[in-house]
């Protein structure tokens, strides 16, 4: 930050754009995941700070009203762009003009200067946000969430690479954005090194966790709530079912674990919570078939996406959460589990080291043998898990969504050409790297 301090330009109304997935969608279904949680939670906290937030998203059902009030001060506006159903995310670039036109028609009813800035989420939204911000003469703040070049550098075996068109589209958004929001120092470096982003236009703002919903509690009570045996060893996976998230690595590791210790079969439960997404939609029952082929179907439970309240019970019920992803910009599920007092075993990729902190263990790579060893070591060390559980609650407590919203307000002020006159400043990218 510069030494020349000014009074921040007030932010009264923000247009958030989330083209490909709605904040009203259930996380864990289709393309809904951490991005949805991020948009919902930051919008609610910004509104609590007095900023009106309007979220533009694509209508996916004729039953959806034009406008839905998500929370006090937060409106979701549905835009018609293409058929309501049967349109995959890969088809959406062809509907961006229609989406942008719908946004422009809505805003044409308002006086000039209705929005103070645009905050877009994911590259598709960034393409629309770029046009909107230019048309309204306001700043564009953009959060990538995931990046094609990062994903393509660490693909799961047999997974489809992200198309070149996406990489080009992301490069355009990076150049157009007034400020880019990165979740972690690693993501900031990736923006700079892979996309040639200007370091002076990249800010690091950590995502958060809902510390009212995700709280510690009785493991026995949680297991009773989700119908698990009280004396079981419970390994939990939470996420969309697709190769990127690597649930197959977990199942192969479990198969190896039982080969090494057959007696464990009588007490082991592996819960896979989520729905097919992305390239996982090509073979929506492939993971169930893999469990059968590996001979572990008797210890694996497949659970469809659940409410946030029920998800917290699953976290509390688990001995550990496994996050074997090939790429994660952050890994919100790790923080959610930790807030419930559950240790995390995660791949050493993306933002997961920051999300896990000292509340779990990291595995270098995706070798099922190494994952089996790591799972056994954590399950067999009750005292170690207890220490990690204590660390987990403390670590997650440092990542509340209120802090994320406060930092975003600083980003917004900077994007509007002002510097926030506060004591605590955001970490500058050049200092972080």
PEWO-V659356 format. One record per residue. N is the residue number from 0. RES is the residue in one small letter. SS is DSSP state (H for helix, E for strand, L for the rest). PSI is psi as a letter, one per 30 degrees, with the letter a starting at -180 (NA if undefined). Layout:
# PEWO-V659356
n=N res=RES ss=SS psi=PSI
n=N res=RES ss=SS psi=PSI
This chain:
# PEWO-V659356
n=0 res=x ss=L psi=k
n=1 res=x ss=L psi=l
n=2 res=x ss=L psi=f
n=3 res=x ss=L psi=j
n=4 res=x ss=L psi=k
n=5 res=x ss=L psi=l
n=6 res=x ss=L psi=k
n=7 res=x ss=L psi=k
n=8 res=x ss=L psi=k
n=9 res=x ss=L psi=k
n=10 res=x ss=L psi=j
n=11 res=x ss=L psi=e
n=12 res=x ss=E psi=k
n=13 res=x ss=E psi=k
n=14 res=x ss=E psi=j
n=15 res=x ss=E psi=k
n=16 res=x ss=E psi=k
n=17 res=x ss=L psi=i
n=18 res=x ss=L psi=e
n=19 res=x ss=L psi=f
n=20 res=x ss=L psi=k
n=21 res=x ss=L psi=k
n=22 res=x ss=L psi=f
n=23 res=x ss=L psi=f
n=24 res=x ss=L psi=l
n=25 res=x ss=L psi=j
n=26 res=x ss=L psi=k
n=27 res=x ss=L psi=f
n=28 res=x ss=L psi=k
n=29 res=x ss=L psi=b
n=30 res=x ss=L psi=g
n=31 res=x ss=L psi=k
n=32 res=x ss=L psi=b
n=33 res=x ss=H psi=e
n=34 res=x ss=H psi=e
n=35 res=x ss=H psi=e
n=36 res=x ss=H psi=e
n=37 res=x ss=H psi=e
n=38 res=x ss=H psi=e
n=39 res=x ss=H psi=e
n=40 res=x ss=H psi=e
n=41 res=x ss=H psi=e
n=42 res=x ss=H psi=e
n=43 res=x ss=H psi=e
n=44 res=x ss=H psi=e
n=45 res=x ss=H psi=e
n=46 res=x ss=H psi=e
n=47 res=x ss=H psi=f
n=48 res=x ss=L psi=g
n=49 res=x ss=L psi=g
n=50 res=x ss=L psi=k
n=51 res=x ss=E psi=k
n=52 res=x ss=E psi=k
n=53 res=x ss=E psi=k
n=54 res=x ss=E psi=j
n=55 res=x ss=E psi=k
n=56 res=x ss=E psi=l
n=57 res=x ss=E psi=k
n=58 res=x ss=L psi=k
n=59 res=x ss=L psi=g
n=60 res=x ss=L psi=k
n=61 res=x ss=L psi=f
n=62 res=x ss=L psi=f
n=63 res=x ss=L psi=k
n=64 res=x ss=L psi=l
n=65 res=x ss=L psi=e
n=66 res=x ss=E psi=k
n=67 res=x ss=E psi=k
n=68 res=x ss=E psi=j
n=69 res=x ss=E psi=e
n=70 res=x ss=E psi=l
n=71 res=x ss=L psi=k
n=72 res=x ss=L psi=g
n=73 res=x ss=E psi=j
n=74 res=x ss=E psi=k
n=75 res=x ss=E psi=k
n=76 res=x ss=E psi=k
n=77 res=x ss=E psi=k
n=78 res=x ss=E psi=k
n=79 res=x ss=L psi=k
n=80 res=x ss=L psi=j
n=81 res=x ss=L psi=l
n=82 res=x ss=L psi=k
n=83 res=x ss=L psi=e
n=84 res=x ss=L psi=l
n=85 res=x ss=L psi=g
n=86 res=x ss=L psi=j
n=87 res=x ss=L psi=l
n=88 res=x ss=H psi=e
n=89 res=x ss=H psi=f
n=90 res=x ss=H psi=f
n=91 res=x ss=H psi=f
n=92 res=x ss=H psi=e
n=93 res=x ss=H psi=f
n=94 res=x ss=H psi=g
n=95 res=x ss=H psi=e
n=96 res=x ss=H psi=e
n=97 res=x ss=H psi=e
n=98 res=x ss=H psi=e
n=99 res=x ss=H psi=e
n=100 res=x ss=H psi=e
n=101 res=x ss=H psi=e
n=102 res=x ss=H psi=e
n=103 res=x ss=H psi=e
n=104 res=x ss=H psi=e
n=105 res=x ss=H psi=e
n=106 res=x ss=H psi=f
n=107 res=x ss=L psi=f
n=108 res=x ss=L psi=f
n=109 res=x ss=L psi=l
n=110 res=x ss=L psi=l
n=111 res=x ss=L psi=k
n=112 res=x ss=L psi=g
n=113 res=x ss=L psi=e
n=114 res=x ss=L psi=k
n=115 res=x ss=L psi=f
n=116 res=x ss=E psi=l
n=117 res=x ss=E psi=k
n=118 res=x ss=E psi=j
n=119 res=x ss=E psi=k
n=120 res=x ss=E psi=j
n=121 res=x ss=L psi=l
n=122 res=x ss=H psi=e
n=123 res=x ss=H psi=e
n=124 res=x ss=H psi=e
n=125 res=x ss=H psi=e
n=126 res=x ss=H psi=e
n=127 res=x ss=H psi=e
n=128 res=x ss=H psi=e
n=129 res=x ss=H psi=e
n=130 res=x ss=H psi=e
n=131 res=x ss=H psi=e
n=132 res=x ss=H psi=e
n=133 res=x ss=H psi=e
n=134 res=x ss=H psi=e
n=135 res=x ss=H psi=f
n=136 res=x ss=L psi=h
n=137 res=x ss=L psi=l
n=138 res=x ss=E psi=l
n=139 res=x ss=E psi=j
n=140 res=x ss=E psi=k
n=141 res=x ss=E psi=k
n=142 res=x ss=E psi=k
n=143 res=x ss=L psi=e
n=144 res=x ss=L psi=e
n=145 res=x ss=L psi=l
n=146 res=x ss=L psi=k
n=147 res=x ss=H psi=e
n=148 res=x ss=H psi=e
n=149 res=x ss=H psi=e
n=150 res=x ss=H psi=e
n=151 res=x ss=H psi=f
n=152 res=x ss=L psi=f
n=153 res=x ss=L psi=h
n=154 res=x ss=L psi=k
n=155 res=x ss=L psi=l
n=156 res=x ss=L psi=k
n=157 res=x ss=L psi=f
n=158 res=x ss=L psi=l
n=159 res=x ss=L psi=k
n=160 res=x ss=L psi=l
n=161 res=x ss=L psi=k
n=162 res=x ss=L psi=l
n=163 res=x ss=H psi=e
n=164 res=x ss=H psi=e
n=165 res=x ss=H psi=e
n=166 res=x ss=H psi=e
n=167 res=x ss=H psi=e
n=168 res=x ss=H psi=e
n=169 res=x ss=H psi=e
n=170 res=x ss=H psi=e
n=171 res=x ss=H psi=e
n=172 res=x ss=H psi=e
n=173 res=x ss=H psi=e
n=174 res=x ss=H psi=e
n=175 res=x ss=H psi=f
n=176 res=x ss=L psi=k
n=177 res=x ss=L psi=e
n=178 res=x ss=E psi=k
n=179 res=x ss=E psi=k
n=180 res=x ss=E psi=j
n=181 res=x ss=E psi=k
n=182 res=x ss=L psi=e
n=183 res=x ss=L psi=l
n=184 res=x ss=H psi=e
n=185 res=x ss=H psi=e
n=186 res=x ss=H psi=e
n=187 res=x ss=H psi=e
n=188 res=x ss=H psi=e
n=189 res=x ss=H psi=e
n=190 res=x ss=H psi=e
n=191 res=x ss=H psi=e
n=192 res=x ss=H psi=e
n=193 res=x ss=H psi=f
n=194 res=x ss=H psi=g
n=195 res=x ss=L psi=h
n=196 res=x ss=L psi=k
n=197 res=x ss=L psi=j
n=198 res=x ss=H psi=f
n=199 res=x ss=H psi=f
n=200 res=x ss=H psi=g
n=201 res=x ss=E psi=k
n=202 res=x ss=E psi=k
n=203 res=x ss=E psi=j
n=204 res=x ss=L psi=j
n=205 res=x ss=L psi=k
n=206 res=x ss=L psi=l
n=207 res=x ss=L psi=a
n=208 res=x ss=E psi=k
n=209 res=x ss=L psi=j
n=210 res=x ss=L psi=f
n=211 res=x ss=L psi=e
n=212 res=x ss=L psi=e
n=213 res=x ss=L psi=j
n=214 res=x ss=L psi=l
n=215 res=x ss=L psi=l
n=216 res=x ss=L psi=a
n=217 res=x ss=L psi=k
n=218 res=x ss=H psi=e
n=219 res=x ss=H psi=e
n=220 res=x ss=H psi=e
n=221 res=x ss=H psi=e
n=222 res=x ss=H psi=e
n=223 res=x ss=H psi=e
n=224 res=x ss=H psi=e
n=225 res=x ss=L psi=g
n=226 res=x ss=L psi=h
n=227 res=x ss=L psi=k
n=228 res=x ss=L psi=k
n=229 res=x ss=L psi=f
n=230 res=x ss=L psi=g
n=231 res=x ss=L psi=l
n=232 res=x ss=E psi=j
n=233 res=x ss=E psi=j
n=234 res=x ss=E psi=k
n=235 res=x ss=E psi=k
n=236 res=x ss=E psi=k
n=237 res=x ss=E psi=k
n=238 res=x ss=L psi=l
n=239 res=x ss=L psi=k
n=240 res=x ss=E psi=j
n=241 res=x ss=L psi=l
n=242 res=x ss=H psi=e
n=243 res=x ss=H psi=e
n=244 res=x ss=H psi=f
n=245 res=x ss=L psi=h
n=246 res=x ss=H psi=f
n=247 res=x ss=H psi=e
n=248 res=x ss=H psi=e
n=249 res=x ss=H psi=e
n=250 res=x ss=H psi=e
n=251 res=x ss=H psi=e
n=252 res=x ss=H psi=e
n=253 res=x ss=H psi=e
n=254 res=x ss=H psi=e
n=255 res=x ss=H psi=e
n=256 res=x ss=H psi=e
n=257 res=x ss=H psi=f
n=258 res=x ss=H psi=e
n=259 res=x ss=H psi=f
n=260 res=x ss=L psi=i
n=261 res=x ss=H psi=f
n=262 res=x ss=H psi=f
n=263 res=x ss=H psi=f
n=264 res=x ss=H psi=e
n=265 res=x ss=H psi=f
n=266 res=x ss=L psi=f
n=267 res=x ss=E psi=k
n=268 res=x ss=E psi=k
n=269 res=x ss=E psi=j
n=270 res=x ss=E psi=k
n=271 res=x ss=E psi=j
n=272 res=x ss=E psi=j
n=273 res=x ss=L psi=l
n=274 res=x ss=L psi=l
n=275 res=x ss=E psi=k
n=276 res=x ss=L psi=l
n=277 res=x ss=H psi=b
n=278 res=x ss=H psi=f
n=279 res=x ss=H psi=f
n=280 res=x ss=H psi=f
n=281 res=x ss=H psi=e
n=282 res=x ss=H psi=i
n=283 res=x ss=L psi=f
n=284 res=x ss=L psi=g
n=285 res=x ss=H psi=e
n=286 res=x ss=H psi=e
n=287 res=x ss=H psi=e
n=288 res=x ss=H psi=e
n=289 res=x ss=H psi=e
n=290 res=x ss=H psi=e
n=291 res=x ss=H psi=e
n=292 res=x ss=H psi=e
n=293 res=x ss=H psi=f
n=294 res=x ss=L psi=g
n=295 res=x ss=L psi=g
n=296 res=x ss=L psi=f
n=297 res=x ss=L psi=f
n=298 res=x ss=L psi=f
n=299 res=x ss=E psi=k
n=300 res=x ss=E psi=k
n=301 res=x ss=E psi=k
n=302 res=x ss=E psi=k
n=303 res=x ss=L psi=l
n=304 res=x ss=L psi=k
n=305 res=x ss=L psi=l
n=306 res=x ss=L psi=l
n=307 res=x ss=H psi=e
n=308 res=x ss=H psi=e
n=309 res=x ss=H psi=e
n=310 res=x ss=H psi=e
n=311 res=x ss=H psi=e
n=312 res=x ss=H psi=e
n=313 res=x ss=H psi=e
n=314 res=x ss=H psi=e
n=315 res=x ss=H psi=e
n=316 res=x ss=H psi=f
n=317 res=x ss=L psi=k
n=318 res=x ss=L psi=e
n=319 res=x ss=E psi=l
n=320 res=x ss=E psi=k
n=321 res=x ss=E psi=k
n=322 res=x ss=E psi=i
n=323 res=x ss=L psi=g
n=324 res=x ss=L psi=l
n=325 res=x ss=L psi=f
n=326 res=x ss=L psi=k
n=327 res=x ss=L psi=k
n=328 res=x ss=L psi=f
n=329 res=x ss=L psi=d
n=330 res=x ss=L psi=i
n=331 res=x ss=H psi=e
n=332 res=x ss=H psi=e
n=333 res=x ss=H psi=e
n=334 res=x ss=H psi=e
n=335 res=x ss=H psi=e
n=336 res=x ss=H psi=e
n=337 res=x ss=H psi=e
n=338 res=x ss=H psi=f
n=339 res=x ss=L psi=g
n=340 res=x ss=L psi=g
n=341 res=x ss=L psi=k
n=342 res=x ss=E psi=l
n=343 res=x ss=E psi=k
n=344 res=x ss=E psi=j
n=345 res=x ss=E psi=l
n=346 res=x ss=E psi=k
n=347 res=x ss=L psi=i
n=348 res=x ss=L psi=l
n=349 res=x ss=L psi=b
n=350 res=x ss=L psi=g
n=351 res=x ss=H psi=e
n=352 res=x ss=H psi=e
n=353 res=x ss=H psi=e
n=354 res=x ss=H psi=e
n=355 res=x ss=H psi=e
n=356 res=x ss=L psi=b
n=357 res=x ss=L psi=g
n=358 res=x ss=L psi=g
n=359 res=x ss=E psi=a
n=360 res=x ss=E psi=k
n=361 res=x ss=E psi=k
n=362 res=x ss=E psi=k
n=363 res=x ss=L psi=j
n=364 res=x ss=L psi=a
n=365 res=x ss=L psi=g
n=366 res=x ss=L psi=j
n=367 res=x ss=H psi=e
n=368 res=x ss=H psi=e
n=369 res=x ss=H psi=e
n=370 res=x ss=H psi=e
n=371 res=x ss=H psi=e
n=372 res=x ss=H psi=e
n=373 res=x ss=H psi=e
n=374 res=x ss=H psi=e
n=375 res=x ss=H psi=e
n=376 res=x ss=H psi=e
n=377 res=x ss=H psi=e
n=378 res=x ss=H psi=e
n=379 res=x ss=L psi=f
n=380 res=x ss=L psi=i
n=381 res=x ss=H psi=e
n=382 res=x ss=H psi=e
n=383 res=x ss=H psi=e
n=384 res=x ss=H psi=e
n=385 res=x ss=H psi=e
n=386 res=x ss=H psi=e
n=387 res=x ss=H psi=e
n=388 res=x ss=H psi=e
n=389 res=x ss=H psi=e
n=390 res=x ss=H psi=e
n=391 res=x ss=H psi=e
n=392 res=x ss=H psi=e
n=393 res=x ss=H psi=e
n=394 res=x ss=H psi=e
n=395 res=x ss=H psi=e
n=396 res=x ss=L psi=f
n=397 res=x ss=L psi=f
n=398 res=x ss=L psi=h
n=399 res=x ss=E psi=l
n=400 res=x ss=H psi=f
n=401 res=x ss=H psi=e
n=402 res=x ss=H psi=e
n=403 res=x ss=H psi=e
n=404 res=x ss=H psi=e
n=405 res=x ss=H psi=e
n=406 res=x ss=H psi=e
n=407 res=x ss=H psi=e
n=408 res=x ss=H psi=e
n=409 res=x ss=H psi=e
n=410 res=x ss=H psi=e
n=411 res=x ss=H psi=e
n=412 res=x ss=H psi=e
n=413 res=x ss=H psi=e
n=414 res=x ss=H psi=f
n=415 res=x ss=L psi=g
n=416 res=x ss=L psi=g
n=417 res=x ss=L psi=l
n=418 res=x ss=L psi=k
n=419 res=x ss=L psi=k
n=420 res=x ss=L psi=i
n=421 res=x ss=L psi=l
n=422 res=x ss=L psi=e
n=423 res=x ss=L psi=k
n=424 res=x ss=L psi=l
n=425 res=x ss=L psi=k
n=426 res=x ss=L psi=k
n=427 res=x ss=E psi=k
n=428 res=x ss=H psi=e
n=429 res=x ss=H psi=f
n=430 res=x ss=H psi=e
n=431 res=x ss=H psi=f
n=432 res=x ss=L psi=NA
